[in-house]
Amino acid sequence: MFRFSVLPRPAAAGTEGRGRLSYRDGILGEELYLQTAEMGGYLLTIAVTDLAPPWASFSALRPADRAPEPTDYTCAHCGEHFASYAPACTRCESAPCPDCRRCGCDRKVSERQCTACFVVHPLTMFDGANARCRDCD
């Protein structure tokens, strides 16, 4: 699914000019020369890059558009180094880790490992500073 983002209205037969294609995930492609024409009930779109298309008389070269680049992160929980296109969390400004699937935010529930059964439980499973969980007491 593509949308023309710079043409003055949705592409119609006979439209031509420069524009960008918008992909369904919201990323805009590089600027292209576009021309549309109706062909047997379909809308045919021609999109070319860099050099002027045959229907344009002259066009000065433009600086190269940059594609989206991933951001590098290090997971605060498992230490994994990764690059991600995913949007960052608004609180911790880190993308979810592909290994542990957590962002950099601290867990809302504090946990402790029981010294008897070695299971990690939420703090509500412990009485005060007791090192053994309620199941093991």
MIDOSE-1310 file (N, C-alpha, C; in nm, 2 decimals, decimal comma, always signed):
residues 137
mfrf	+0,08/-0,12/+0,00/+0,00/+0,00/+0,00/+0,09/+0,12/+0,00; +0,07/+0,21/-0,10/+0,15/+0,33/-0,11/+0,06/+0,45/-0,11; +0,10/+0,56/-0,06/+0,03/+0,68/-0,07/+0,13/+0,79/-0,12; +0,08/+0,88/-0,20/+0,16/+0,99/-0,24/+0,15/+1,09/-0,14
svlp	+0,26/+1,14/-0,08/+0,26/+1,23/+0,03/+0,28/+1,38/-0,01; +0,33/+1,40/-0,13/+0,36/+1,54/-0,16/+0,28/+1,59/-0,28; +0,22/+1,50/-0,36/+0,13/+1,55/-0,47/+0,01/+1,62/-0,40; -0,05/+1,72/-0,47/-0,15/+1,80/-0,41/-0,28/+1,72/-0,37
rpaa	-0,31/+1,61/-0,44/-0,42/+1,53/-0,41/-0,39/+1,39/-0,43; -0,47/+1,29/-0,39/-0,44/+1,15/-0,42/-0,41/+1,14/-0,57; -0,32/+1,05/-0,61/-0,28/+1,03/-0,74/-0,40/+1,01/-0,83; -0,41/+1,08/-0,94/-0,51/+1,07/-1,04/-0,45/+1,06/-1,18
agte	-0,52/+1,00/-1,27/-0,46/+0,99/-1,41/-0,41/+1,12/-1,46; -0,29/+1,12/-1,51/-0,23/+1,24/-1,57/-0,16/+1,33/-1,47; -0,14/+1,28/-1,34/-0,07/+1,36/-1,24/+0,08/+1,34/-1,26; +0,16/+1,44/-1,25/+0,30/+1,42/-1,26/+0,37/+1,53/-1,17
grgr	+0,49/+1,49/-1,13/+0,56/+1,58/-1,04/+0,66/+1,50/-0,95; +0,70/+1,57/-0,84/+0,79/+1,50/-0,75/+0,71/+1,47/-0,62; +0,75/+1,36/-0,56/+0,68/+1,32/-0,44/+0,75/+1,21/-0,37; +0,69/+1,16/-0,26/+0,75/+1,05/-0,18/+0,64/+0,95/-0,16
lsyr	+0,68/+0,82/-0,16/+0,58/+0,72/-0,13/+0,58/+0,69/+0,02; +0,47/+0,68/+0,08/+0,45/+0,66/+0,22/+0,42/+0,51/+0,24; +0,50/+0,44/+0,31/+0,48/+0,30/+0,33/+0,39/+0,28/+0,45; +0,33/+0,16/+0,46/+0,22/+0,14/+0,56/+0,27/+0,15/+0,71
dgil	+0,40/+0,14/+0,73/+0,46/+0,16/+0,86/+0,49/+0,30/+0,89; +0,46/+0,40/+0,80/+0,47/+0,54/+0,82/+0,61/+0,59/+0,77; +0,70/+0,51/+0,73/+0,83/+0,56/+0,68/+0,81/+0,62/+0,54; +0,86/+0,73/+0,52/+0,86/+0,80/+0,38/+0,98/+0,75/+0,30
geel	+0,96/+0,72/+0,18/+1,07/+0,69/+0,09/+1,14/+0,81/+0,04; +1,24/+0,79/-0,04/+1,31/+0,91/-0,09/+1,22/+0,98/-0,19; +1,26/+1,11/-0,22/+1,18/+1,18/-0,32/+1,20/+1,13/-0,46; +1,09/+1,11/-0,53/+1,09/+1,05/-0,66/+1,02/+1,14/-0,76
ylqt	+1,06/+1,12/-0,89/+0,98/+1,18/-1,00/+0,86/+1,08/-1,02; +0,74/+1,13/-1,02/+0,62/+1,05/-1,03/+0,53/+1,09/-1,15; +0,48/+0,99/-1,22/+0,38/+1,02/-1,32/+0,27/+0,91/-1,31; +0,15/+0,95/-1,32/+0,04/+0,85/-1,32/-0,04/+0,86/-1,45
aemg	-0,10/+0,74/-1,49/-0,19/+0,74/-1,60/-0,28/+0,62/-1,58; -0,40/+0,64/-1,63/-0,50/+0,53/-1,63/-0,48/+0,44/-1,74; -0,49/+0,31/-1,71/-0,47/+0,21/-1,81/-0,56/+0,09/-1,78; -0,67/+0,08/-1,86/-0,76/-0,03/-1,85/-0,83/-0,04/-1,71
gyll	-0,87/+0,07/-1,65/-0,93/+0,07/-1,52/-0,84/+0,07/-1,41; -0,71/+0,06/-1,43/-0,61/+0,06/-1,33/-0,53/+0,19/-1,33; -0,48/+0,23/-1,22/-0,39/+0,35/-1,21/-0,25/+0,31/-1,22; -0,18/+0,34/-1,32/-0,04/+0,30/-1,34/+0,05/+0,42/-1,29
tiav	+0,14/+0,39/-1,21/+0,24/+0,49/-1,15/+0,38/+0,46/-1,19; +0,45/+0,55/-1,25/+0,59/+0,54/-1,28/+0,66/+0,63/-1,18; +0,76/+0,57/-1,12/+0,84/+0,64/-1,02/+0,99/+0,62/-1,05; +1,06/+0,72/-1,07/+1,21/+0,71/-1,10/+1,29/+0,80/-1,00
tdla	+1,41/+0,76/-0,99/+1,50/+0,83/-0,89/+1,61/+0,90/-0,97; +1,68/+0,98/-0,90/+1,81/+1,05/-0,94/+1,80/+1,13/-1,07; +1,80/+1,06/-1,18/+1,81/+1,13/-1,31/+1,67/+1,18/-1,35; +1,66/+1,29/-1,43/+1,53/+1,34/-1,47/+1,47/+1,24/-1,56
ppwa	+1,33/+1,22/-1,54/+1,26/+1,13/-1,63/+1,25/+1,19/-1,77; +1,22/+1,10/-1,87/+1,21/+1,15/-2,01/+1,11/+1,26/-2,03; +1,00/+1,27/-1,94/+0,90/+1,37/-1,96/+0,94/+1,51/-1,90; +1,05/+1,52/-1,83/+1,10/+1,64/-1,77/+1,22/+1,69/-1,86
sfsa	+1,22/+1,82/-1,89/+1,32/+1,88/-1,98/+1,45/+1,89/-1,91; +1,46/+1,94/-1,79/+1,59/+1,95/-1,72/+1,56/+1,95/-1,57; +1,65/+1,89/-1,50/+1,64/+1,89/-1,36/+1,78/+1,89/-1,30; +1,81/+1,98/-1,21/+1,94/+1,98/-1,14/+1,94/+1,86/-1,05
lrpa	+2,06/+1,81/-1,03/+2,08/+1,70/-0,93/+2,04/+1,75/-0,79; +1,99/+1,67/-0,71/+1,95/+1,70/-0,58/+2,04/+1,62/-0,48; +2,06/+1,67/-0,36/+2,14/+1,59/-0,26/+2,07/+1,45/-0,24; +2,14/+1,35/-0,22/+2,09/+1,22/-0,19/+2,00/+1,22/-0,07
drap	+1,88/+1,16/-0,08/+1,80/+1,14/+0,04/+1,86/+1,03/+0,13; +1,84/+1,04/+0,25/+1,89/+0,94/+0,34/+1,77/+0,85/+0,38; +1,80/+0,72/+0,38/+1,70/+0,62/+0,43/+1,70/+0,62/+0,58; +1,60/+0,57/+0,64/+1,59/+0,57/+0,79/+1,71/+0,48/+0,84
eptd	+1,77/+0,52/+0,95/+1,88/+0,44/+1,00/+1,84/+0,39/+1,14; +1,88/+0,27/+1,18/+1,85/+0,22/+1,31/+1,93/+0,30/+1,42; +1,88/+0,29/+1,54/+1,95/+0,35/+1,65/+2,01/+0,24/+1,73; +2,13/+0,26/+1,78/+2,20/+0,16/+1,86/+2,17/+0,17/+2,01
ytca	+2,14/+0,06/+2,07/+2,11/+0,06/+2,21/+2,19/-0,06/+2,28; +2,20/-0,05/+2,41/+2,24/-0,15/+2,50/+2,14/-0,18/+2,60; +2,09/-0,30/+2,61/+1,98/-0,33/+2,71/+2,03/-0,31/+2,85; +1,95/-0,24/+2,93/+1,98/-0,22/+3,07/+1,96/-0,34/+3,15
hcge	+1,89/-0,44/+3,10/+1,86/-0,56/+3,18/+1,95/-0,68/+3,15; +1,97/-0,71/+3,02/+2,05/-0,83/+2,98/+2,18/-0,79/+2,92; +2,21/-0,66/+2,89/+2,33/-0,62/+2,84/+2,35/-0,64/+2,69; +2,25/-0,69/+2,62/+2,25/-0,71/+2,48/+2,27/-0,58/+2,40
hfas	+2,36/-0,58/+2,30/+2,38/-0,46/+2,21/+2,30/-0,49/+2,09; +2,22/-0,39/+2,05/+2,13/-0,42/+1,94/+2,10/-0,28/+1,87; +2,06/-0,29/+1,74/+2,02/-0,18/+1,66/+1,87/-0,20/+1,63; +1,79/-0,09/+1,64/+1,65/-0,10/+1,63/+1,59/+0,02/+1,55
yapa	+1,49/-0,01/+1,47/+1,40/+0,09/+1,40/+1,28/+0,12/+1,49; +1,25/+0,04/+1,59/+1,13/+0,05/+1,67/+1,14/+0,19/+1,74; +1,02/+0,24/+1,76/+1,01/+0,37/+1,84/+1,06/+0,35/+1,98; +1,13/+0,45/+2,04/+1,18/+0,44/+2,17/+1,06/+0,46/+2,27
ctrc	+1,08/+0,40/+2,39/+0,98/+0,42/+2,50/+0,99/+0,57/+2,54; +0,87/+0,63/+2,57/+0,87/+0,77/+2,60/+0,92/+0,80/+2,74; +0,93/+0,70/+2,83/+0,98/+0,72/+2,96/+1,13/+0,71/+2,97; +1,18/+0,59/+2,91/+1,33/+0,56/+2,93/+1,41/+0,59/+2,80
esap	+1,34/+0,62/+2,69/+1,40/+0,66/+2,56/+1,49/+0,54/+2,51; +1,44/+0,42/+2,53/+1,51/+0,30/+2,48/+1,41/+0,21/+2,41; +1,45/+0,15/+2,30/+1,36/+0,06/+2,23/+1,36/-0,08/+2,30; +1,26/-0,16/+2,28/+1,25/-0,29/+2,34/+1,37/-0,38/+2,29
cpdc	+1,43/-0,45/+2,38/+1,54/-0,54/+2,35/+1,49/-0,66/+2,27; +1,55/-0,70/+2,16/+1,50/-0,82/+2,09/+1,53/-0,95/+2,16; +1,62/-0,95/+2,26/+1,65/-1,07/+2,34/+1,55/-1,09/+2,45; +1,54/-0,99/+2,54/+1,45/-1,01/+2,66/+1,32/-0,94/+2,64
rrcg	+1,30/-0,86/+2,54/+1,18/-0,79/+2,50/+1,14/-0,68/+2,60; +1,23/-0,63/+2,68/+1,21/-0,52/+2,77/+1,27/-0,39/+2,73; +1,21/-0,28/+2,76/+1,28/-0,15/+2,74/+1,36/-0,12/+2,86; +1,42/+0,00/+2,87/+1,51/+0,03/+2,98/+1,44/+0,07/+3,11
cdrk	+1,30/+0,07/+3,11/+1,23/+0,10/+3,24/+1,25/+0,00/+3,34; +1,25/+0,04/+3,47/+1,26/-0,05/+3,58/+1,12/-0,12/+3,59; +1,12/-0,24/+3,64/+1,00/-0,31/+3,66/+0,91/-0,24/+3,77; +0,78/-0,25/+3,75/+0,70/-0,18/+3,84/+0,69/-0,26/+3,97
vser	+0,70/-0,39/+3,97/+0,70/-0,47/+4,08/+0,84/-0,52/+4,12; +0,88/-0,49/+4,24/+1,01/-0,53/+4,29/+1,01/-0,68/+4,32; +1,12/-0,74/+4,30/+1,13/-0,89/+4,31/+1,25/-0,93/+4,40; +1,24/-1,05/+4,45/+1,35/-1,10/+4,53/+1,35/-1,25/+4,51
qcta	+1,47/-1,31/+4,51/+1,49/-1,45/+4,50/+1,49/-1,52/+4,63; +1,41/-1,62/+4,65/+1,40/-1,70/+4,77/+1,53/-1,78/+4,79; +1,59/-1,78/+4,91/+1,71/-1,85/+4,93/+1,69/-2,00/+4,95; +1,56/-2,04/+4,97/+1,53/-2,18/+4,99/+1,49/-2,25/+4,86
cfvv	+1,40/-2,19/+4,78/+1,35/-2,26/+4,66/+1,41/-2,19/+4,53; +1,48/-2,08/+4,55/+1,55/-2,01/+4,44/+1,46/-1,96/+4,33; +1,33/-1,95/+4,36/+1,23/-1,89/+4,27/+1,23/-1,74/+4,30; +1,22/-1,66/+4,19/+1,21/-1,51/+4,20/+1,06/-1,48/+4,22
hplt	+1,03/-1,42/+4,33/+0,89/-1,38/+4,36/+0,88/-1,23/+4,38; +0,76/-1,17/+4,36/+0,74/-1,03/+4,40/+0,75/-1,02/+4,55; +0,78/-0,90/+4,59/+0,81/-0,87/+4,73/+0,69/-0,91/+4,83; +0,57/-0,91/+4,77/+0,46/-0,94/+4,85/+0,46/-1,09/+4,90
mfdg	+0,55/-1,17/+4,84/+0,56/-1,31/+4,88/+0,66/-1,33/+5,00; +0,71/-1,22/+5,05/+0,81/-1,22/+5,16/+0,76/-1,14/+5,28; +0,78/-1,19/+5,40/+0,75/-1,11/+5,52/+0,87/-1,03/+5,56; +0,85/-0,89/+5,54/+0,96/-0,80/+5,57/+1,09/-0,83/+5,50
anar	+1,20/-0,84/+5,58/+1,33/-0,87/+5,52/+1,36/-1,02/+5,52; +1,26/-1,10/+5,54/+1,28/-1,25/+5,54/+1,34/-1,29/+5,41; +1,44/-1,38/+5,40/+1,50/-1,42/+5,28/+1,43/-1,54/+5,22; +1,34/-1,60/+5,30/+1,26/-1,72/+5,25/+1,12/-1,67/+5,22
crdc	+1,06/-1,72/+5,11/+0,93/-1,68/+5,07/+0,82/-1,75/+5,16; +0,70/-1,70/+5,15/+0,59/-1,76/+5,23/+0,57/-1,91/+5,20; +0,59/-1,95/+5,08/+0,57/-2,09/+5,05/+0,67/-2,18/+5,12; +0,79/-2,13/+5,14/+0,90/-2,21/+5,20/+0,90/-2,20/+5,35
d	+0,83/-2,10/+5,41/+0,82/-2,08/+5,56/+0,72/-2,18/+5,62
